[in-house]
Amino acid sequence: MAASTRKTTRKTETFTDEERTAMKERAQEAKASARRGSRADKAAG
């Protein structure tokens, strides 16, 4: 695994609000993509 080039100065192990927001958005995108994918599979089958 490559070493991270991101320098962190915080000492907590929790996610920032920005990171939480990004994760929530990604989860919504993944769910939407999965729904679209299953509909496309049913139409093709």
Sequence and secondary structure as in RCSB ss.txt:
>XXXX:A:sequence
MAASTRKTTRKTETFTDEERTAMKERAQEAKASARRGSRADKAAG
>XXXX:A:secstr
             S  HHHHHHHHHHHHHHHHHHHHHHHHHHHH 
